[in-house]
Amino acid sequence: MIRFGEMIRGAAIALGAVTLAAGAANAAQCGNNSAGFENWKRQFAQEAQGRVGQTAISALMGAHYARATIGADRGQHGFKLSLDQFMAKRGGAAIVSRGKTLKKTHAALFAQIEQRYGVPAGPLLAIWGMETGFGAVRGHQHLISAVATLAYDCRRSAYFTDQLYAALKLVDRGVFNANSTGSMHGEVGQTQFMPKTVVNYAVGNLETSSGALLSTANFLKGHGWTRGAGYQPGEANFAALQEWNAASVYQRAIAIIGARIDGGR
């Protein structure tokens, strides 16, 4: 016999299933080429109503399918190199040399950062050098287009949908605008923050060295960095470096370069 409570629970489950199905039917559909991008934009804009403002919606509707971003995203081969090959390709020795000089010339800034966040100069300089050659190399991609294209692309749609909502919120706040530029995946600033990282950890202007370095230290502290602990593999702070980049070879490179800049720390 089906009891009344069971009937109610069954009805609720059925209603929930219908609601989920309707949501799935109405959700913006991902794609693997440019053909469906314009339709996806319209669908996404409808879903975004109420979550972001009209300035952000207008920026989204002005986005184009970023073929260069798709090409870069599908052609990432550097992370498949050995550690030695990766270090050579990314100029590890040059980063160490330049990093040691910058550690001296920016000594007051790094002392302030370490006092505030507990993060020493080495790993920050390693990240700064690896990401943009200490601010020398910057992206010129249309930022909203790059992130929207990756949100539309089926490969990592969920991850980049979060990034797109963050980027649109930053448009509403005036941090980004409809013409903002960034790197291939929407990274910005001298240490290449993704939009969601900007929302959560940016401290000051990421286009300046001080703002980028303070923000990077804030990110590491926010991911468990412990003052005075080591940051090599197996040590307490290596986990924070792992949160910076998912590639194992990149994580180890940052740790090695940072230690060499810090003088064997």
C-alpha positions in Angstrom: 0.0 0.0 0.0 1.2 3.5 -0.9 0.9 5.8 2.1 -0.2 9.4 1.8 3.3 10.7 2.9 4.9 8.5 0.2 2.5 10.0 -2.4 3.5 13.5 -1.3 7.2 12.7 -1.5 6.7 11.0 -4.9 4.9 14.0 -6.2 7.7 16.3 -5.0 10.4 14.2 -6.6 8.4 14.1 -9.9 7.9 17.9 -9.8 11.7 18.3 -9.1 12.5 16.2 -12.1 10.2 18.2 -14.3 11.8 21.4 -13.1 15.3 20.1 -13.7 14.3 18.9 -17.2 12.8 22.3 -18.0 15.9 24.0 -16.8 18.1 21.8 -18.9 15.9 22.4 -21.9 16.2 26.2 -21.4 19.9 26.3 -20.6 22.3 27.8 -23.1 23.6 24.9 -25.1 27.4 24.5 -25.6 29.0 23.8 -28.9 32.3 22.8 -30.5 32.4 25.3 -33.4 31.2 28.9 -34.2 27.9 27.8 -35.7 25.8 28.0 -32.5 27.6 30.9 -30.7 25.2 33.7 -31.5 22.2 31.6 -30.4 24.1 30.6 -27.2 24.8 34.2 -26.5 21.1 35.1 -26.6 20.2 32.1 -24.4 23.0 33.0 -21.9 21.9 36.6 -21.8 18.4 35.5 -20.9 19.7 33.3 -18.1 21.9 36.1 -16.8 19.1 38.5 -16.4 18.9 39.3 -12.7 22.4 38.0 -12.0 24.2 40.8 -13.8 23.2 44.3 -15.0 22.4 45.6 -18.4 25.9 47.0 -18.9 27.2 43.5 -18.6 24.5 42.0 -20.9 25.4 44.6 -23.5 29.1 43.7 -23.2 28.2 40.0 -23.6 26.1 40.6 -26.7 29.0 42.5 -28.3 31.3 39.4 -27.9 32.4 37.4 -30.9 33.5 33.8 -31.3 37.3 33.9 -30.4 38.9 31.5 -32.8 42.4 32.4 -31.6 41.4 31.5 -28.0 39.9 28.1 -29.2 43.1 27.4 -31.1 45.3 28.2 -28.1 43.1 26.2 -25.7 43.2 23.1 -27.9 46.9 23.4 -28.6 48.4 23.5 -25.2 51.4 21.2 -25.4 53.9 22.9 -23.1 52.6 21.2 -20.0 53.4 17.7 -21.5 57.1 18.5 -21.4 59.5 17.1 -18.8 60.5 19.5 -16.0 63.9 20.2 -17.5 62.3 20.8 -20.9 59.7 23.1 -19.5 62.2 25.1 -17.5 64.3 25.6 -20.6 61.4 26.6 -22.8 60.1 29.1 -20.2 63.5 30.6 -19.6 63.9 29.4 -16.0 67.5 30.6 -15.6 66.7 34.0 -16.9 63.8 34.3 -14.6 66.0 33.4 -11.6 68.6 36.0 -12.7 66.1 38.8 -13.2 64.2 37.8 -10.1 67.2 38.2 -7.9 67.8 41.7 -9.2 64.1 42.7 -8.7 64.1 41.2 -5.2 66.8 43.8 -4.4 65.3 46.8 -6.2 61.8 46.1 -4.8 63.0 45.1 -1.3 60.7 47.4 0.5 57.6 46.1 -1.4 58.6 42.5 -0.8 59.2 43.2 2.9 55.7 44.7 3.1 54.1 41.8 1.3 55.8 39.2 3.5 54.9 41.1 6.7 51.2 41.3 5.5 50.7 37.9 3.9 53.7 35.7 5.1 54.7 35.0 1.5 58.4 35.5 0.6 59.7 37.1 -2.6 60.9 34.0 -4.3 57.6 32.3 -5.3 56.0 35.7 -6.2 58.9 36.6 -8.5 58.7 33.1 -10.0 55.0 33.5 -10.8 55.5 37.1 -12.1 58.4 36.0 -14.3 56.6 32.9 -15.6 53.3 34.5 -16.3 54.3 37.8 -18.1 58.1 38.0 -18.1 57.8 40.5 -15.2 55.1 42.5 -16.9 56.7 42.6 -20.3 54.4 40.2 -22.2 50.7 41.0 -22.2 47.6 39.7 -24.0 45.6 41.6 -26.5 42.5 39.4 -26.9 39.0 40.8 -26.5 38.4 39.7 -22.9 34.7 39.1 -22.9 34.8 37.3 -26.2 37.6 35.0 -25.0 35.8 34.0 -21.8 32.4 33.8 -23.5 33.8 31.5 -26.2 35.3 29.2 -23.7 32.0 29.1 -21.7 30.2 28.2 -24.9 32.8 25.5 -25.9 31.8 22.1 -24.6 35.3 21.1 -23.3 35.2 23.1 -20.0 31.9 24.9 -20.2 31.1 24.8 -16.4 34.5 26.2 -15.4 34.4 29.1 -17.9 30.7 29.8 -17.2 31.8 30.7 -13.7 34.6 32.8 -15.1 32.2 34.5 -17.5 29.7 35.5 -14.7 32.7 36.9 -12.7 33.8 38.9 -15.8 30.3 40.3 -16.3 30.1 41.3 -12.7 33.4 43.1 -13.0 32.0 44.9 -16.1 29.1 46.0 -13.9 31.5 47.3 -11.2 33.6 49.2 -13.8 36.7 47.1 -13.3 36.3 45.7 -16.9 34.4 47.2 -19.8 33.1 46.0 -23.1 36.5 46.6 -24.8 38.8 45.2 -22.1 41.6 43.0 -23.3 43.4 40.1 -21.7 45.3 36.9 -22.6 44.0 33.9 -24.5 41.8 32.6 -21.7 40.8 35.9 -20.3 43.7 36.3 -17.9 44.5 39.9 -16.9 47.3 41.8 -15.1 51.0 41.2 -14.5 50.4 37.8 -12.8 47.5 36.8 -15.0 44.4 36.5 -12.9 41.3 34.9 -14.2 38.1 36.9 -13.7 36.9 34.9 -10.7 40.3 35.3 -9.1 40.1 39.0 -9.6 36.7 39.1 -7.8 38.1 37.0 -4.9 41.7 38.1 -4.4 42.6 41.3 -6.3 44.2 44.0 -4.1 44.7 47.2 -6.1 45.5 47.5 -9.7 46.6 44.3 -11.3 48.2 46.1 -14.2 50.9 47.5 -11.7 53.6 45.4 -10.3 52.7 46.2 -6.7 49.0 45.5 -7.2 49.8 42.2 -9.0 52.3 41.0 -6.4 50.1 42.0 -3.4 47.1 40.2 -5.1 49.2 37.1 -5.8 50.3 36.9 -2.2 46.7 37.4 -1.1 45.7 34.4 -3.4 48.4 32.2 -1.9 47.4 33.1 1.7 43.8 32.5 0.8 44.8 29.0 -0.3 46.5 28.1 2.9 49.9 29.6 2.7 51.6 29.3 6.2 54.2 31.9 7.2 57.7 30.5 7.5 56.8 27.0 6.1 58.6 25.6 3.0 57.1 25.5 -0.5 58.9 22.7 -2.1 57.0 19.4 -3.0 56.1 17.7 0.2 56.2 20.9 2.3 53.3 22.7 3.7 53.0 25.6 1.2 53.4 23.6 -2.0 49.7 22.9 -1.8 49.1 26.7 -2.3 51.3 26.7 -5.4 49.3 23.8 -6.7 46.2 26.0 -6.5 47.9 28.5 -8.7 48.1 26.2 -11.7 46.8 22.7 -12.3 49.9 21.5 -14.2 52.4 19.6 -12.1 55.3 20.7 -14.2 54.3 24.4 -13.7 53.9 23.9 -9.9 57.4 22.3 -9.6 59.0 25.0 -11.8 57.6 27.8 -9.6 58.9 26.0 -6.5 62.4 25.6 -8.0 62.7 29.1 -9.4 61.4 30.6 -6.2 63.9 28.7 -4.1 66.8 29.8 -6.3 65.7 33.4 -6.1 65.3 33.1 -2.3 68.8 31.8 -2.1 68.1 28.2 -1.3 65.2 28.9 1.0 
